[in-house]
Amino acid sequence: MKVWKLVSGILSMVLFILVAFQSCAAGVSNALENNGEVSGSAGLIVAVLMLAGGIVSVATRKSEKMGGNIALIILFGLAALLGFSNYGSFSDLMIWSVWCLLNAILAVVAIITGKKKA
């Protein structure tokens, strides 16, 4: 699981840039169309949560305790929930939400497999 945490953390930090730029563009589009959607703003929050999750993932990759995995579940789970519930016209937000959900599920798996070793 250490390799997964390192790879997913680095990917999440890199994807933060892409998601943030896409969210800014979606927010401008929503504002210009005056359609009342909040998918751009939700995308920015998802991007920040992805960045935080990536940092926590890299920082806690060698930890044997459950605190880092619990933080990952909260950060990535909240990002996935927010993304799935607010994607609207910004359909790429669904893709980033799936990435966040996958990371949250793998953090749960890390907790379960970590308990078996103890």
Summary of the structure (lengths in Angstrom):
residues: 118
radius of gyration: 15.1
end to end distance: 15.2
largest distance: 55.5
contacts: 407
relative contact order: 0.18
helix: 84%
strand: 0%
